């Protein structure tokens, strides 16, 4: 019997995200049966029963989970931007503490946000050569050029939702300390995405650019691929990240939002497949309608062909 590949995974969330956490776990276990997965977790606001239920589920899937405690009073004093859409919580900072909590034998740690799905084998990513860099991450194409924080190219700003961390280098370069200092002392500079901005500043020129398949944000889904072609597209993808609007709300703009519902129905929280209708103001409603029309256009290429032929006939 061949030895299983080892994947050390870090997940952090609070009670508001326990349902997406279960959906993520379902996707992880379905697509990584061939791997030995150890889940390192920082969570707040859930009960001991919740923890026991999670542990049972993880163990039933031949995996291990470890819960860690951090100073929540300290975290509560860090800036949390007020956002009407996708409200942020202090849980976004938990990722900064993992390098000091995991056992000393853990050399590589794969951190992923819980608004993600694991749709492929993670072993290759976990063992990837970082070419001497402290972390591996994917460029965030949703963000503008961040010259205000010293980053002058879109390509040089990464999304912190998926981070492959070299623990020794992270600690040696004091990345957590640098990021927390920035968050505490320069809140106005990083008030939009404080954890991500601070990490980009602390890791400037010290991160390895991963392929988009390891963090498939909405802008990385080819617009021209029809929905019927998503099966082929997904064959090579590893992690879907629902950055921006979440797939459990009707205004989600991610083209792969239906994949979330598929895994939700396979999870211990099948009710997570329900999509809550969001009442939008007129301008945002019009924007979403345009987005859906563009999707329909690409999802039905045969109708597009007919339409073009009709236009050609009328124009004669």
N, C-alpha and C positions, 0 to 999 in steps of 0.2 A: 504494500500500500504506500503510495507516494505521500510525502510530507506536505501538509497544507501550507499555503502562503499566509504569512502573518500580516494583519492590517490593524494598526493602532489608530483608532478613530476618536476624535474629540467632538462632543456635542454639548451645546449650552443653551438653556432656555428657562423660561419661567412658566407659571401656571397658565398663562394666556396662550401658550403655544404647545400644550401637552397633546392636543389632538393632531396637529401637523407632525409632531414628534413621532407619534404612533404610525402615521402614514409613511414617514421617512423610514422608520424601522422596517415596515413591511417591504418596501422597495429594496432596502439593503439586504434583507435576508433572502428574498426571492432571487436576487441576482448575484449573491456571493456565497452560495452554499459550499463552493469549492475552497473558501478561505477560512482561516481561523481569525475571527474578528473579536477584538477587545475594545469595548466602548468606554471611554473616559467621559464622565458627565458632571457638569456643574448645573444644578437646577435649584430654583427657589419657588416658594409658594405652593408646593404640592404636599400632600399628606404622606405619612409613613405607609399607609395602605397603597397609595399611588406608586411609591417606590417599590414596594413588594410586588405589586402587579407587573410593573415594568421588568423587574428582575426575573420573575417567573417566565415572562414572555421571551426575554432574551435567552435565558437558559434553555427553554424549549426549542430554541433555534440554534442550539449548539454554540452559543457565543457567551461572552463574559461582559459584565458591566460593573464599573466602579464609580461610586458617587463621591464627590469631593465637596468640602465646605470652604467657603471664603468669607471674608469680612464684608457682609452685606451693608453694614452701617457706613463703611468707607465708600463702597460703590454708590450708595444712595446720595452721596454728596457730589458726585460727578454730573456734569451737564447732560441733560436729556432734552433734545430739541422737541418742541411742540409741533406735531404734525397731525393735520386732520385725517390725512390718508396714511394708512399703515403706521399707526402710532408706535414710536420707539419706546423701549424700556431700558432700564439699567442692565438688563441681561446681555446687551450688545457688548458690554465690557468684559464679560466673564472669560472670553477667549484669551485675554491677556494674562490670565493666571495659570493656565494649564502647564506651561513649561516648568513651573516650580512645584507642581503637585504630583505629576505622573512619576511612577517608579524610575529609578536611575537607569534601569536596563532599556528603557524606551528611548531610542535615539531619533526616531522619526515619528511625527505625529501629524495626522491628516485631520485638520479642523474643517467642518462644514456647517453652515447655517441650517436651521431646521425648516426653513421654507424651501427645501430642496427635495429632489428625488434621486436615489441612486439607481441608475438604469443600466449599469454595466459592471464588469469586474474591476474592483479597485486595486488589485494586487500590483498591476503595472504602475499605477500612479504612486502608490505607497513606496515603491522601490526606485523611483525615477532619480536619475542623476541631476542634481541641482547646479552643477558646474561651479561649485564653490560658493554659491549664494546661500543666504540664510533661509529664505522661503521661496516657494514656487507659488505663483498666482496667475490669474488671467486678467488681461487688460479690460477695464470697465468702459465700454464704448458709449454707455449712457451718460457719462460725465463729460463736462466741457473741459477745456484746457485749464488747469489749476495753477496758473502763474502766481496766484495769491499765496500759495503754500510752497512755492519754489519748484513746481513741476510744470515744465513749459511745452509738453507734448501729450496728447491724449494717450499715446502708446505707453507712456511712462507712469500712468496712474492705474493701479490695480484694484480689483474688487476684493474685499476682505471676506467674502462669503465662503470661499474655498481657499485654504492655506495649507500647503505642505511645508511643515516646519522641521528644520534641523535644530533639535533641542539644544545641543551643545553650543552652536553658534549663536542662537537666539540669546541664551543666557550670557555668553561671553561678550556679546555686543550690547547687552543691557537694553534690549528692544522694549520690553514691558516698561522698564523704568523711564525710558525716553518718551514713550507714548503717553504714559500716565502724567508725566511732567507737562507735556504739551497740552493735554486735556485739562489739567488743573490750572495752568498759567496762561493759556491762550484760547479760552472758550469762544471768544468772538470770531477768531480766525477759522475755527473748525465747527461752527455752529450747525452746519447742514448735516454732515455725516462725521461726527466727532471721532468715533473709533477708527473708521476707515481712513479719514484724513490724517489722523495722528500716526497710524501705522505707515501710511505712505511717506510721511515726513521722516519717521524713524528709520525706515528701510529704503530710503532713496538710494538708487543705484546698487541695492543689495538684494534684489529679488530676481528670480528666474521666470521668464515668461512661459507659462504653460499653454498648451493648445486649448482652444475654446471648448473642445469636447469635455474638458474637465470642469467646466463651469458655464453651462449653456444658458446664458442670460437671454432675454427676449430679442435683443438685436443680433444675436448670433444664429437665430433660426432663419434660414434662407426664405425670403418673402415669396419667391417664385415657386417654392415647392408646394404642390397641392396637398391637402390633408391626407389623401389616399397614398401619398408618397412618404409620409412621416415614418412608416414602419421601416423602410429602407434607411432613411436618415438616422433613425435612432439606433441602428445596429452598431454604429461606431461611437455613439455618445456614452459618456460615463455618469455625469451628474447634471441634472436639470436644475437651474436656479430660478425661482420665481421672484426675481428682483422687481421692485415696483409694486404694482397692483397684484394682490394675491389671488390664486385660482379658486378660492372659496367665495369670492365676490364676483358679481356679474360684470364689473367693469375691468376685469383682468385683461391685459393686452398681450399677454404671452401666447404665442401661437400653439404652444404645447400644453395649454391649460387642461385640455381634455385628458391628457395622460395622468394628471393628478387625480382626477375622478376615478380613473381605472384602478389606480393603486389604492385609493381610499376605500373602494368597495372590497378590496382584498385584505384590508387591515382589521385590527381589533376595534376600530372606530368607523364602521361603514357609513355612519351618518355624516362623516366628513366629506362624502361625495356631494352633499347638498350645496347648492350655490345660492348664496344670499343676494337678493336683488338690492342694488344700491341706487338710491335716488340721487341723480346728478343734476347740477344746474344746467341751464340751457346750452351754454357754450361747450361744456364738457360732454353733454349728451350728443351734441352735433359732432364733436371730435371722435367719440366712440363709434358713432354710426358710420362715419367715413372709414374708420379703421376696419369695421366689420364688412363694409362693402368691398374694400380692397382684398380682404381675406376671401370673400365669396368669389371675387374675380379670379383669383389664383387657384381656388379650390375646385373650380368648374371650368377647366380649359376648353371643354367641348362647347360650352355655351358662349365662350369668348369667340371661338372660331365661327360659330353661327352668326353672332352679332357682327363680326367684321364682314362676313359675306353679305349680310343684309345691308350694311352701310355702303358696301361697294355697289350693290344693285341699285340702291336709292340714289347714289351719286352719279349713276350713268345718265 
